[in-house]
Amino acid sequence: MRFIVYGAGAVGGVLGAYLHLSGQQVVLIARGAHLTAIRERGLTLEDATGSRTMAVPAVAGPREIEWRDGDVVLLGVKGQDTEAALRELAVYAPAATPVVCLQNGVDNERQALRAFEHVYGICVMSPTTHLTPGVVRADCHPVPGLLDVGRFPSGVDATAESIAAALRKAGYESVPRPDIMRWKYGKLLRNVGNAVDAVCGRADGVREIVGRIRAEAEAVLDAAGIAYTPEGEDNERRAGILKAAVADSRGGGSSWQSLARGTGHIEADYLSGEIVLVARLHGLTAPYNENARRWANLFAREGRPPASLPTEQWLATLPADA
């Protein structure tokens, strides 16, 4: 089994590094300065044990790979980049290639199933940071993350078992789960507050706003009859496993990092935006999630710095009846 990590940023880069260190075959797909740095100097992984630089094969896209039997794609791009990544993969990767969505959100697997028969989801619980081009950091130790895996839309097969075993060999906690999407919807509820974290930071009032966003999201999923892991079950899965190894210097999560790096795009349409979509499909409204989506997209589009919006201004743009 060889892993093609399509999107070697924070989560994908750290996972690719640990897979490589555990003796498993890895090819990274990266872009821009990150790709250049990996090719010229190697991929540097920082964790609680120190800093290691390793020579991991890295390419700019699927066309540069000599595809073979046993290849498994770990799709690690953000949700807004999934469609383009899959379109390119479908040209070069054999149709029987397993595609594993190493991503937040719940729409990636559905998109992948249009192009590939064998699709898997991973519920990503792995705090990581993309520090600089060529350098990534695992923020938990000794277990860098929880990466439970299952077939999409449901079930467990031999491939899922093999992937989970490979992840465990790399140092992760991984359990094959037949109901992986229930876990991913539970993770979605944890992620819907990312957009506010990104634009408002940790200012006074943010916790209350995030609480309202999550409560609204739960109500929408309940109304739509969509199963998700409740917070208590999610917390129990993490308990005693994910241990912070470094002081949190990120300032925020993955959406905050997108704004800090000035990427020009953000994942809000596939997090809070997913709740807005489900609400509209069922004749409901989700004003808090819609406000979160709109502000995050505005910040990304205009290149505004993260954590620079006062909570009062965020609240002032809610509908009067919200």
Secondary structure, 3 states (H helix, E strand, C coil): CEEEEECCCHHHHHHHHHHHHCCCEEEEECCHHHHHHHHHHCEEEEECCEEEEECCCEECCHHHCCCCCCEEEEECCCHHHHHHHHHHHHHHCCCCCCEEECCCCCCHHHHHHHHCCCEEEEEEECCEEEEECCEEEECECCCCCEEEEEECCCCCCHHHHHHHHHHHHCCCECCECCCHHHHHHHHHHHHCCHHHHHHHCCCCCHHHHHHHHHHHHHHHHHHHCCCCCCHHHHHHHHCCCCCECCCCCCCCCHHHHHHHCCCCCCCHHHCHHHHHHHHHHCCCCCHHHHHHHHHHHHHHHHCCCCCCCCHHHHHHCCCCCC
